[in-house]
C-alpha cells in the first residue's frame, strides 16, 4: 500500500486544530443573572467566607467578527480564568474555561429577494436624485422641479433632501456674510427648521446616551441614528451661519448651544459657524483660536488667513498683522502679482 492510499483513507477522519488568538479576550462577570442578561452592573470584588460558595454569571466574550462569522459546529474558545486579586494568587489560582461557539443562523437569501431588490433600486434612485439636488444650480428650473417632485416621493429621505437643497446654496463656503442674499438666508433657515421637525433630537440623544441596545436590529438602528445625527449637525451649522448673516446673534447662540449637544465646536461641519458667531459677538480672540485650529487641518486657505488678519487688526495686534500680511505672497504666490 502506497503512502497516497494511506492518506486517502484518512480524508474523512476528524481533525482538531488549535491556534492562538492574536489578542486575548476578556469576559464580563456579574453577580446576578438579571444584570448579566442586560449587560448591567458588573461584579468587581466579592468577599466570601472560607468554604462558602457564591454563584457568578459570565457573558460571552467580546470577540471580533473575524473569530465568529465562520464558526462551525464543534469550534470553541479555550483559555483560563482567575479570581484572585493579588499577583501571586493570579499565578496559582487558575481555572480552565471553554466557550463553545454557536453556528450562525442561515438566512434564506431567496426569500422576498425580488421585493427587496425593487425597494433597494427605488431607494438608490431617490438617493441619486437627492445628491444631484446638492450639485445643481439651486435656482434653476430643473433643480426646483426635481426638488418639488422628491418632496412628494415617499421613498426619498425628506431630511436628507432638504439638507441637499441647503448645501446647493454653499453658504458654508462664504466667509463674508454681507455678500449672501437675504432671501437665500431665510430659505436656509426655513429648510433647517423643517429638518428639525423631521428628525427628533430627543430620540438621537436618548439613543447615544443608552449604554447597551439589546434589540435584534440594533446595528441598523445605529446606522440610521448616526445618519440622522450627521444630517442634523450639518443643518444646524448652516442654519447658524444664516442667522449670523441676518444679525440674529441670540438665535445663533441658541443654535450653537444646541449643536454642542451632538458634537464638538471644532467639528469640521461646525467650526466655520463658530468662527462667524464669535466674530459677531466681538469675541475676536476666540475666533482667532478657532481659525488657527481650522488652519491646522486646512492650511492653504487664503480666505481664513485674510479673516485672521482682520481679527488681528480689530485687536490692535500690529506685530501679528504685519507678519501675516508680509507672509501672504510667500505662502500664496499665485494669488498675488509682482509690481
Secondary structure, 3 states (H helix, E strand, C coil): CCHHHHHHHCCCCCCCCCCCCCCCCCCCEECCHHHHHCCCCCCCCCCCCCCCCCCCEECCCCCCHHHHCCCCCCCEEEEEEECCCCHHHHHHCEEEEEEECCCCCCCCCCCCHHHHHHHHHHHHHHHHHHHHHHHCCCCCHHHHHHHHHHHCCCCCCHHHHHHHHHHHCCHHHCCCHHHCCHHHHHHHHHHHHHHHHHCCHHHHHHHHCCCCCCCCCHHHHHHHHHHHHHHHHHHHHHHHHHHHHHCCHHHHHHHHHHHCCCCCCCCCCCHHHHHHHHHHCCCHHHHHHHHHHHHHHCCCCHHHHHHHHHHHHHCCCHHHHHHHHHHHHHHCHHHCCCC
